[in-house]
Structure formats: C-alpha cells, structure tokens
Amino acid sequence: MRAVEGGREMSTQRKLLLSFLVLGFLLALTLEHLLERLGASVGVLGFLGRPFLGIEGWSYATLLGYGLAVAAGLFCWRDARVREPANEVVEELGRVTWPTMEETRAATGAVIIASLVCAVILGLFDYGWGLITHSVYGSP
C-alpha cells in the first residue's frame, strides 16, 4: 500500500521531510525531559526546570530541547551526507512488496506455535536435567 495524499502518491522528498519532522519531535520531547532531569539533579542547571517567561507548561528545558531538535533537523536536512542515504532508504522502502494481512497472520501463528514447541522441548530438557542432577547430588 503506497502513501497517498489527496489521490496522488506522496513524493520521496515529502516522505523524507515528514519522517525528519516526526523524528525531530521525538528528539525534542526526549531532550526536554533529559534537560529537566539534569536541571533537577545539578544545582547550577536548576533554572532549566523554571517556567519560561511565566508561560505555563513551557520551561527553559522545553525551549532548549526544541531548539536543539530543530537545529539537528535542519542540519540533517541540509547536509547531503545525511539526506542522500535517507532519501535512498525512502526510495527503497517504496519498492518493497509488503505482506498482506493474511500472510502476516499466518507468519505470526507459525512463530507462536514454533515458540511454544521450543518452550515445551526446553522445559522437558530442564526437567530431565533436574532429575539427573538430583539423582547425582542427592536432595539438599
């Protein structure tokens, strides 16, 4: 299934930009929380947890985290060493033939059954090994 926007397929550049935006947002949230924890644990950086200009929900850590994430996103978008391989990955993923829901269900069922069979076999080996070691070493 291809990404379709407004009846037409989404371009590679648009997919790449969207993925950079999502990753940037996740990086911003992560940096915000890390900086707040750092500010709480290091006395000199305590200002990071204070509200930014009295705005509720915005701290200096929020501002710094989002600022660093935007800077990282712009760097990645403008640097050809990052953008070109990422662009190739997006193009290659567009060529992938993804399994249908029925194929996915069948493969999932096979994995669950194989895992259960392996668990039973390992459980039997463990039980047998326990009997052997108990007979050799005796009861504690």
Secondary structure as the mmCIF struct_conf table of DSSP 4:
data_model
#
loop_
_struct_conf.conf_type_id
_struct_conf.id
_struct_conf.beg_label_comp_id
_struct_conf.beg_label_asym_id
_struct_conf.beg_label_seq_id
_struct_conf.end_label_comp_id
_struct_conf.end_label_asym_id
_struct_conf.end_label_seq_id
STRN STRN1 VAL A 4 GLU A 5
TURN_TY1_P TURN_TY1_P1 GLY A 6 GLY A 7
STRN STRN2 ARG A 8 GLU A 9
HELX_LH_PP_P HELX_LH_PP_P1 MET A 10 SER A 11
HELX_RH_AL_P HELX_RH_AL_P1 THR A 12 SER A 41
BEND BEND1 VAL A 42 VAL A 42
HELX_RH_3T_P HELX_RH_3T_P1 GLY A 43 GLY A 49
BEND BEND2 ARG A 50 ARG A 50
STRN STRN3 PRO A 51 PRO A 51
HELX_RH_3T_P HELX_RH_3T_P2 PHE A 52 GLY A 54
TURN_TY1_P TURN_TY1_P2 GLU A 56 GLY A 57
STRN STRN4 SER A 59 SER A 59
HELX_RH_AL_P HELX_RH_AL_P2 TYR A 60 ARG A 78
HELX_RH_AL_P HELX_RH_AL_P3 ALA A 80 ARG A 95
HELX_LH_PP_P HELX_LH_PP_P2 TRP A 98 THR A 100
HELX_RH_AL_P HELX_RH_AL_P4 MET A 101 TYR A 137
#
